[in-house]
Amino acid sequence: MKISSNYAIAIMFICSIFFSHLSFAQEQFTISGYIKDAATGETLIGATVYIEETGNGAVSNVYGFYSISLPPGEYSVSYRFVGYNNESKEINLTENVKIDVELGESDETLEEIVITGEAEDENVSSLEMSVNKLDIKTIQKIPSLLGEADLIRSIQLLPGVSTVGEGASGFNVRGGGVGQNLVLLDEAPVYNSSHLLGFFSVFNPDAVKDVKLIKGGIPAQYGGRLSSILDVRMKEGNYKRLSASGGIGTIFSRLTLEGPIVKDKGSFVIAGRRSYADVLAKPFISSTSFSDAKLYFYDLTMKGNYTIDDKNRIFLSGYLGRDVFKFDGEQGFSWGNTTTTLRWNHLFNDRLFSNVTLFYSNYDYELKFGEDDDVFEWNSKIINYSVKPEFTYYINTKNELTFGGQMILFDFEPAETSAISAGEYTEIALDNKYALESAVYLANQQTINSKLSLQYGIRLSMFNYMGPGSAYEYNNPEPGTRKSVVSSEEYDRWESIKRYINPEARFNLKYQLNKESSIKASYNRMVQYIHLVSNTTASNPLDVWTPSTNNIKPQKADQVALGYFRNFKENAYEASVEVYYKKIYDIVDYIDGADLLINRYLEGDLLAGEGRAFGAEFYLKKTTGKFNGWISYTLSRSERQVEGINRGAWYPNRFDQLHNLSVVAFYDFSKRVTLSANFAYNSGTPATFPNSKLIVQGYVVPHSNNYARNNVRIPDYHRLDFSLTLNAKEKPNRKNDSYWVFSLYNVYNRKNPFSIYFNQTDDRINPQTQAFKVAIFGSVIPAVSYNFKF
């Protein structure tokens, strides 16, 4: 589908908004307000407001706000949120009314839906598809490494989500790279979501309120990445009373404090974590050369909010985290994220809701090795400043209009290095790169009738690569070889070097077959203007981020998806199957032997090509009773075609996996004891192996005589984990709560290969090449953690 036709179709759809509005021109009044947790005052995301007389309803937004317009009359309004008691109100609607509702948690803990907090038939009735949600209670139950609940590892058990192996940073979605996922923490982007090289994520589960992964049918308000949106929302804090929670584990401990600033008007939450592998190891290495080694991470998550009046509310949140790997007092590397988000919610009236977000994001990494007169240091960072106004206009019960925009200022610092060699000091600094990304969007969610619903919109994105700095022009050599600079031009601050403008159409459709089943379809065009350049098996903290330039075009992707959704036995079982096809244009790859680090002429080592990913995702989930959980299976392919690589033939991505199976199960023996288990199986990921060798003066030189890329696969990955959660005994009037988690990771000692490398034997007459398998974990890993709340 051509861009121009996408744009025309989206505009035609948007015009229908105004015609639909005319058809509801009769006098109407509005019921609006916030839906909250009665115990803490936290707003509830995705709570349902259902009108019995009309069979229609509304869903609370990410700030807990809802609005629904109806003709004058008497109505029975029901407020629902899974895991909470329903509340109903009889309303004689003769004027606009504001109704804030607080829902109490259900006492039927063994019957609650533990997978997600939303309407029982949300997967069938909602317009969303290719969307997965996990609540924190579920994440905390899933068996995990060293007994610590982790958000990123949990979403890897969902359909369409994978990783290239243990110790790999980030995650892959529907055949996309790690850098093609937009990871948001309270609207601010997080460029590296991993601690300890991928073993844990930067998200403290004690401070997380809502987790939403969008793999397709991406709404128009999101942009900037090709594969997915991981939208993580932080808790607001307890509005009612001061409370504390935390845990003491094998690898790190954590503590969270939350409470009211002004009761029922403002609240705060502060959550911190610190690992202590270096502290525990200190007695054993005090007399060795590693006595000054440092190996730890920490993070601090904070948020505060205040309700100014009925129409205005402000939020301020921030994150500070860092990983430190020091082999001694000086040598090693570190990386970290810093984000700050300021938001202002404003109600213009009962139908028009706005949110204005300002954020700052800084991801930096540094490397240092050597000592005395032979030292090398390297620092790099990427900084974002952004403003994002968003508006929602509740036209009527059948139309919800969203519109807004965003501007992001990028500051890339590719490398700032210094070196001392034989007493001589040398400093090398690559020029910073600057860019401004902006976008406007308009979309509508429309209910045509009781069976057919649509969501359609258009996003117009613009990217301006600008000075100060040098812009290079390269020659056009044989494909697959390094390009050379033929000329350069200097640009002043704010002077435009290259502009890109792209319309991005978005479309979702749901057709309700009956109460238990529906068919959904979606299409989205996504454009990504910044690129993560990596030639390693797995993404690592030292990979390079670079903007689109006069030589690097933005990546674009078209994705279509079709799904069938069905519930059984009064929503006790949920099932779905989705098929998708994604085509990617101007995807960035690199020549063999590319120099990606501290390279002023990096663009000369990069290539552009096409990509494609397609597959089928199967999902079955049991949501109620003592025994519940889910089974997820993905059958997929992800490939690339780049002139100059693999002789121009299609080749698999390094994160291509044909089969991906996850089984997650929970069994509640009682209110105190829960047994959890998960099993994961993934096909082996591709790798590039030489198919021949040259022997030069007794040394083996690996060689590939057909220039193949990713020509073999490492062995398949599979793993079984168990955990047992033991809650403290219930006591009358007890205000504190605690529980123990006992876990076994990699129960049957599987030595899953992360990579394979080759080495030469010592025989100089007839040297042989040996293959060695690297496994991050090769044995069962037991752990215990203690968690508390009071």
C-alpha positions, 0 to 999 in steps of 0.5 A, spaced: 500 500 500 502 506 497 503 512 502 499 517 498 493 512 498 494 511 506 494 518 507 487 519 503 484 513 506 485 516 513 483 522 511 477 520 508 475 516 515 477 522 519 472 526 515 466 521 517 467 523 524 464 529 523 458 526 520 457 521 525 457 527 530 451 530 526 447 524 527 447 525 535 446 532 535 440 531 540 441 534 547 445 530 551 448 530 558 455 527 560 457 523 566 464 523 568 469 522 573 475 518 576 475 511 578 480 509 584 482 504 588 478 505 595 484 502 599 489 507 596 486 512 592 490 510 586 486 511 579 484 504 576 486 504 568 482 500 564 476 500 569 469 499 565 463 503 566 457 500 563 450 503 562 445 497 562 439 500 558 443 502 552 448 496 552 454 501 551 459 503 556 466 507 557 473 505 559 477 509 564 484 512 561 491 511 563 489 517 568 483 513 571 478 518 567 472 516 564 466 520 560 460 518 557 454 522 554 447 520 554 440 523 552 436 525 558 433 519 562 434 514 568 440 509 567 443 504 571 451 505 571 455 499 573 463 500 575 467 494 574 474 492 575 477 485 575 479 483 582 475 488 585 467 489 587 462 492 582 459 498 584 452 500 581 449 507 581 442 509 579 442 516 576 436 520 573 440 524 568 438 531 567 444 535 567 452 534 567 454 530 573 461 528 575 461 522 579 468 519 582 468 512 584 472 508 589 472 500 588 474 495 593 478 489 592 474 483 592 475 478 598 474 472 593 482 472 592 482 464 589 477 466 584 480 473 582 483 473 575 490 474 576 492 475 569 490 482 568 486 487 571 480 489 566 473 487 563 472 479 563 471 479 556 476 485 554 480 480 549 473 479 545 470 486 546 475 490 546 477 494 539 485 492 541 489 487 538 496 485 538 496 487 545 498 484 552 497 486 559 500 484 565 499 486 572 504 486 578 501 481 582 502 476 576 509 478 574 510 477 582 508 470 581 512 468 575 518 464 577 524 468 576 532 468 576 534 468 583 527 469 586 526 476 583 520 478 580 522 482 573 518 485 568 522 484 562 523 477 563 515 476 564 513 479 557 518 474 554 513 469 556 508 472 551 506 470 544 510 474 539 516 476 544 523 473 544 530 474 546 536 471 543 538 468 550 540 468 557 544 475 558 541 478 552 539 486 553 532 487 552 527 483 548 525 482 540 518 483 538 515 480 531 522 479 528 524 486 530 531 488 533 532 490 540 532 498 538 526 497 534 522 497 541 519 504 544 520 503 552 516 508 556 517 509 563 511 515 565 512 517 557 519 518 558 524 513 553 528 508 556 534 506 551 537 501 555 532 497 559 536 492 563 541 491 569 546 486 569 547 485 562 540 483 561 539 479 567 534 484 570 530 490 568 530 497 570 523 497 572 522 496 580 516 492 580 514 495 587 513 502 583 510 499 577 502 500 576 501 498 569 504 494 563 502 494 556 505 491 550 503 493 543 505 489 538 500 491 532 495 496 531 499 501 534 495 507 536 496 514 532 499 517 539 505 513 539 511 513 534 518 513 533 519 505 533 518 500 528 516 493 532 512 495 539 511 500 544 512 498 552 508 503 556 510 502 563 506 507 568 508 508 575 504 508 581 502 514 584 502 512 591 497 511 597 493 517 598 490 514 604 496 512 609 503 512 609 506 505 607 512 501 606 514 495 602 520 491 600 524 485 600 531 482 601 533 477 596 539 473 594 542 478 589 539 485 591 534 488 596 529 493 595 525 498 599 519 502 597 515 508 601 509 511 599 503 515 602 499 522 602 502 529 601 495 531 603 490 526 604 486 524 598 489 530 594 496 528 593 501 522 594 508 520 593 512 514 592 519 512 592 522 506 591 530 504 591 534 497 589 541 496 590 545 489 588 550 487 593 554 481 589 560 485 590 559 486 598 558 478 599 564 477 595 569 482 598 571 477 604 573 471 599 577 476 594 580 481 599 587 478 598 587 477 591 588 482 585 580 483 584 579 486 591 577 493 589 572 490 584 565 493 583 560 489 581 553 492 582 547 496 580 542 501 583 536 504 581 531 510 584 524 511 582 520 517 585 513 520 583 509 525 586 502 528 584 497 533 587 490 535 585 490 542 584 482 542 583 477 538 580 480 540 573 487 540 574 492 535 576 500 535 576 505 529 576 512 529 577 516 523 576 523 520 575 528 515 575 535 514 576 539 508 575 546 505 574 550 499 573 557 499 575 562 493 572 569 495 575 575 490 575 579 494 580 578 501 582 579 504 576 578 499 570 571 497 567 565 500 564 558 502 566 552 505 564 545 508 566 539 511 565 536 518 568 529 520 566 524 526 569 517 527 567 512 533 568 505 532 566 499 536 567 492 533 566 486 539 565 479 538 564 476 543 559 469 540 560 466 534 561 468 531 554 475 534 553 480 531 557 488 534 556 494 531 558 501 535 557 507 532 558 514 534 558 520 529 559 528 529 559 531 522 558 539 521 558 542 514 557 550 514 558 555 509 558 563 509 559 569 505 558 576 505 562 581 500 562 589 501 563 593 504 568 599 509 569 602 511 563 597 506 558 590 508 559 584 509 555 577 512 557 571 513 552 564 516 554 558 516 550 550 519 551 544 520 548 539 526 551 532 527 549 528 533 551 520 533 549 514 536 550 507 532 548 500 535 548 495 530 548 487 531 547 481 526 548 474 529 546 468 524 548 464 526 542 458 521 544 457 514 546 460 512 539 465 516 538 472 518 542 476 523 538 484 523 540 489 528 537 495 532 539 503 532 537 510 531 540 517 535 539 523 531 541 530 534 541 535 529 540 543 530 542 547 524 540 554 524 543 557 518 539 564 518 543 568 522 547 575 519 548 582 520 551 588 516 551 595 516 555 600 512 551 607 512 553 606 518 557 603 522 551 596 524 552 591 524 546 584 526 545 579 524 540 572 527 540 567 525 535 562 531 533 555 531 537 549 530 532 543 534 533 536 532 530 529 535 532 523 530 531 516 532 531 509 529 529 501 531 529 496 526 530 488 525 529 484 519 530 477 516 532 475 510 535 468 509 532 462 504 534 458 503 528 453 498 531 453 493 536 457 488 531 462 493 528 467 498 531 473 502 528 479 506 530 482 510 524 487 515 524 493 519 521 500 521 524 504 526 520 512 525 523 517 530 521 525 529 522 530 534 521 537 532 522 541 539 523 548 542 525 552 544 528 557 539 525 560 536 518 555 532 513 559 527 509 558 525 501 561 518 500 562 515 493 558 509 491 563 503 491 561 495 489 556 493 494 558 490 501 565 494 501 567 500 505 565 507 502 570 513 502 568 520 503 569 524 497 567 531 500 564 534 506 560 541 508 560 544 515 553 547 518 551 552 523 547 551 529 540 549 528 541 549 520 538 544 517 542 538 513 536 533 511 529 533 512 524 527 512 516 528 512 512 521 513 505 520 513 503 514 518 496 511 517 493 507 523 487 502 522 483 497 527 477 493 526 473 489 530 467 485 528 463 481 534 461 475 531 457 473 538 458 474 545 463 470 546 467 471 539 470 476 535 474 477 529 479 483 529 484 486 523 489 492 523 494 495 519 499 500 521 505 504 518 511 506 523 517 510 521 523 510 525 528 516 525 534 513 530 538 507 529 541 502 534 547 499 530 550 493 533 554 487 530 554 483 536 550 476 537 546 480 543 545 487 544 549 490 549 550 497 553 556 499 548 552 499 542 551 505 538 545 510 537 545 514 531 540 519 527 537 518 520 542 523 516 543 525 509 546 518 508 542 514 513 534 514 511 529 513 516 526 505 517 519 504 515 515 498 516 508 496 514 504 491 518 498 487 517 494 483 522 488 478 523 486 475 529 480 471 531 478 471 539 474 466 543 472 465 550 469 459 553 465 457 559 463 464 561 470 467 560 474 462 564 478 461 558 480 466 553 483 463 546 486 467 540 490 466 534 493 472 530 497 472 524 501 478 521 506 480 516 511 486 516 515 489 511 521 493 513 524 498 508 531 502 509 533 497 514 540 498 517 545 493 516 553 493 516 559 491 511 563 485 514 569 487 518 565 494 520 568 499 525 562 501 529 565 504 535 569 511 535 568 511 527 567 518 525 565 515 518 561 510 521 556 511 515 561 509 510 560 502 513 553 501 513 548 498 508 541 499 507 536 493 505 529 490 506 526 486 511 520 481 512 517 478 518 511 474 518 508 469 523 502 466 527 501 467 535 497 462 539 494 464 546 490 460 551 489 462 558 485 460 564 483 466 568 479 463 574 480 458 580 485 455 584 489 453 577 490 458 572 495 460 567 497 461 560 500 457 554 503 461 548 506 459 542 509 463 536 511 460 529 515 465 525 520 468 520 524 474 520 529 475 514 533 481 511 535 482 504 541 487 503 545 488 497 552 487 498 551 481 504 550 474 503 550 475 495 544 479 495 540 473 497 535 473 503 538 471 510 535 470 517 536 475 522 540 474 528 534 474 532 530 469 528 526 464 531 522 459 528 518 456 534 517 459 541 513 456 546 512 458 553 507 455 558 506 459 565 502 455 571 499 457 578 496 453 583 493 456 589 493 450 595 490 455 599 490 463 601 497 462 604 501 457 599 502 458 591 506 454 587 508 457 580 512 454 574 514 456 567 517 452 561 520 456 555 522 453 549 525 457 543 529 455 536 536 456 536 538 463 533 542 464 527 550 465 527 555 466 522 560 460 521 566 460 517 565 454 512 573 453 510 580 455 513 586 458 510 593 456 514 598 461 514 605 459 517 601 454 522 596 459 524 588 457 522 585 463 519 577 462 518 574 463 512 567 463 508 568 462 501 561 464 499 560 470 504 554 467 507 551 471 513 547 467 519 548 461 515 548 456 521 544 456 528 546 454 535 542 449 539 535 450 541 534 453 548 529 450 553 528 451 561 524 449 566 523 453 573 519 453 579 517 457 585 513 457 591 510 463 595 508 462 602 504 468 605 504 469 612 499 467 617 493 472 617 491 475 624 486 479 626 487 487 625 494 485 622 496 491 618 503 488 616 503 483 611 509 479 608 511 473 604 517 468 602 519 466 595 523 460 594 525 458 587 529 454 582 531 456 576 533 452 570 531 445 574 534 440 570 541 443 569 540 445 561 546 448 559 543 453 554 548 455 549 549 463 548 554 463 543 559 458 539 566 460 538 572 457 535 579 456 537 586 453 534 589 447 537 597 448 539 599 443 533 603 447 529 604 442 524 597 440 523 593 445 527 585 443 528 579 448 529 575 446 535 568 449 537 566 451 544 559 452 546 558 458 551 553 457 556 551 463 561 548 458 566 549 451 566 546 448 573 540 449 577 540 456 581 536 456 587 534 462 591 530 465 596 527 472 598 523 475 603 518 480 602 514 485 606 509 490 606 506 494 612 
